């Protein structure tokens, strides 16, 4: 009921539904009136996996051949710029403030990660579908792969700085990323052929749910990234299933109830009192992450604009 009310408030006020839902969770959770039982809060892990796997399918579904041909270079340049600038400058800033270099590097790597669910819902709430949103969804989709690579490299570097071997950690990049993509291909190619046959043009709801649960379950069993696996499955289906007209309509249809519970329980799990305990480094991390992600996106956008101007014989100021 709160989610329904927030949906209407967001539609009329243009406030992000994600922010309102998390705020609702904070009020209802342990930092507020504490009306959510612990047994319900225990659903958070399951719901987060399901909600994010659905988001991964939808983001993968945005990586069509047509979209990649039109915006592939923009997606690559902006996403790489955000990751590199954020990683380097957040780590450098925290280190200059006096934080241990190993911890600064790890926090810089963590700062590259984003929550695809929040961005996906903000786009969906806006109702806008154009070249900008197509590019944005592509950036969010590939961002998880860059984040996984950045964190794995920083873990290996920290091990090297500590005098331990980092080769094994670097091999983990290949396993996690390559294994997730491989699993996505193993699920995605048969799914592209088999789904959407019982009803013309789109998979049934049970087919959509089966794919989500299968993808998430196998990823967890194999200790792989269900986000990257889900995006791979979504990308393969949308590009290979020629008989589909609305490949992920059912996932879009059932996603919102999962998202409501996911964000409310995310807010309920926050302990506001701990914010005061993070001190200078915690505050600096939040400020640096915000500033440098914006800066990285701006730099990437400038590079894209200059590349476009050069290709079309125009001059940018």
N, C-alpha and C positions, 0 to 999 in steps of 0.2 A: 504493500500500500504506500509506503514511504517512497519507494522507487517510482511508482506511478505519479505521485504528487510531484516528485523532483523532475520527472520527465516533462510535466506540464510547466513547472516553474522555469526550467531551462529553456523551453521552447518560447516562452513569453519574454523572459528577461535576457536571453542570450548568454547567461552564465553557464559555464561548462558543467554538464551533468556529473562528470567524474568528481569534480571538486565538491559538489553538493552531496554526492553519495558518501564520499569519504568523511565529510563533515558530519553527516547523519550517523555514520558508524562511530565516530569519536564521541558524539553526544550519548549514543546508546551503549557504548563500550565501557571498559574499566576506567577510562579517564573522565567519563561523564556519569550518567545515572546507573551504569552497570546493570542493565536489564537483559543483556544477552548471556545465556547460560554458557558455561565452559564447553558443554557437549556440542553446542551449536558453533562456537568459535573453532572447534576442532575440525569442522567442515572446510575451513579456509584453504588448507593445502589441496584437497581434492577439487574444490571449486576453482581455485586459481589455475590448476593444471588444465581443467576442462575449458575454462574461459579463454586462457591464453592459447590453447591449441586451436580453438575455433578462430581466434584472431589471426593465428599463423596461417590457417587455411585461406582466410579472406585476403590477407596481405600477399600470400603466394599467388592467389588468383588474380591479383592486380598486375603481376609480372607477365603480362601477355607478350607475345612476340611483337605485336604492334606497339605496345607501350615501351618496350625495351629499345626498339629501333628508333622511336621518337625521342625518348628521354633517358636512354641508357647511360650516355656520357654524363649527363647532368646528375643522375643518381649516383654514379661512381665518384665523380669529383666532389660533390657536396658531402657525401657520407664519409669519404676518406678525409676530407678537410676537417670535419667535425671531430672525428676520432683522433686524428694526429694532434690537432691543436689542443683539444681537451686533455688528452693523455700527458702531453709534454708540459703544458703550462700549469695544470692542476698539481702535478707532481713537483714541478719546480717551485711553485708558490708555497706549497706546504713545507718543502725542504728548507727554503729560505726563512720560513717562520720558526724553524728549529725542530721540525718533526724528523724522526729517524728516516733515512733515505729509503730503506726497504719498505716501510709502511707507507711512505709518501708515494712510491711507485705503484703499490697495490691499490691505494685509494685513487690514484690517477687512472688506473685501468678500470676500476669499478665505475668511475665517473663517465666512462664512455658508453655505459649501458643505458638503455631507455626502456620504458614500459610501452610496448606496442599497443596494448589495450586502450590506454588513455588517448593516444593520438588517433587510433582508429575510431573511437567513439566520438571524439571531437569533430572529426571529418564527417562522420555519419550524421551527427546532430546538426551540422551546418547545412546539410542538404546540397552542398556544392559538389559538382563533379566536372572538373576541367583539367587542363594540362598541369596546373599547379598541384591539385590533389593527387593526380596520378603519379607525379614525381615524388611528392611527399610520402605516399604509401610505399613507393619503391625504396626510398631512403630508409624508412623505418624498417622495412623488411630486411635489407642487407645489413643494417646497423647491428643486428644481433650476431651475425657472422663475424663482423669486425670486432665487436666487443669480446667475443669468445677468443679470437686470435690474440687480441691485445692483452687480455688477462692471462692467457697461457704463456705468452712471451714474458710478461712481467714476473710471473711465478718462477719461470726458468732463470731469469736474470737475478732475482732475489736469492735463489739457491746458489747461483754462481758467486754472488757477492758474499754469501755466507760460507763459501768454501766447499759447497756441495755440488755434485754434478747436476747440470741442468738439461742434459741431453734427453733423459727420460721424460722430463716435463715437456720439452719441445715435441717429442713424439706423441704426446697426448693431444696436441693440436690436430695432428693428422687423424688420430683415432676419433676424436670427438666430432670434428667438422666433417671429415670424410665419411665416417660411419653414419652420421646423421643424414647426410645427403644420399648415401647408398641405401639406407633403410627407407628414406622417402621415395627413392626410385623403385624399390622392391614393392612398396605399397601403391605408389602412384600409377605406374604403367598398367597393372591389371585393373585398378579402379577406374582408370580412364576408359577402358574397354567395356567393363561390366556394368558400371553404374548408369543410371538414366535410361535403362532399357524397359523397365516395368511401366514407367509413365514417360510419355514422350517429352523430351527436352530437358528434364531435370531429374536428379535423384530423389527418391522418396525420403521422408524425414528419417525413417529408420536406417536407410542407407547412409545418410549424412552423419547421424549419430554413431553408427557402426564404424565409419572411417575415423571419426574423432577419437573414439575410445580405443580403437585398434592402434592408431598412430601414437597416442599418449602412452598406452599400456606397454607397447613394445619398446618405445624409447626409454621408459623408466626401467624396464627389465634389463635392457642392454646398457643402461647408464649413459644414454646419449641425450642430446638436446631435443626435446619435443617441439620447441619453437622452430628450429631449423628443419627438422623432419617434416613438421606440418607445412611449413612454407614450401618445401620441395614438393610434397604431395600436391598442394594447391596449384603450384606453377605447372606441374606436369599435366594435371587433369585439365586445367583451363586451356592449355596449348595442344593437347593430344586428343581430347574428347570432342571430335567434330560434330557428334550428334547432340551435344549439349547446347542449349540456348541460355539456360540459367543454372550454371553448374553449382553455385553455392547459395541459391535462394533459400533453401531450407535451413542452412546454417545461419544466415542472416535473420531468418524468421525466429529461431529458437535461442539466439545468442543473448538477447537482452535480459531475460530472467537470470541467466548465469552471471551476467555482468553486474546486475544489481546486487546480488548476494556477494559476489567477489569484492566489489569496492566497499560495500558496507562493512563486511568482515575485515577488509584491509584497514579501514578506519578504526574498527573496534580493537584491532590488535596493536594499534599505536599507543605507546605510553608517553603522553605529553610531558610528564614530569622528567623524563630522561633527557629532553631537549636542553634543559638547564644544566645538565651534567656533562654535555659534550664539550663545553668550554670553547676556548679560542679556536682550536683546530677544527672542531666540528662546524662552527660558524664560518670559518674561513673556507672550509671544504664546500659548503653550500653556496657561498658567494662566488668562489672561483669557478665552480662547476657551471653555475648559471651564466656568468659573464663569458667564459671561454667557449661554451657550447654555442652561444649566440655569435661570438666572434668567429668561430670555426665555420658556422653556417654562412656568415657574411662573406668570409674569404672564399669559400667554395662557390657561392653565388657570383661573386666578382669574376672568378676564373671561368665559370660557365658563360657569363655574359661576354667576356673578352673573346672567348673561343668562338661564340656565335657571331660576334661582330667581325672577327677576322675571316670567318667562313663566308660571310655575306658582304664583305667589302665595306663595312660600316666602321665608324670611329666612335669609341666611347669617350666621354669626358674624363 
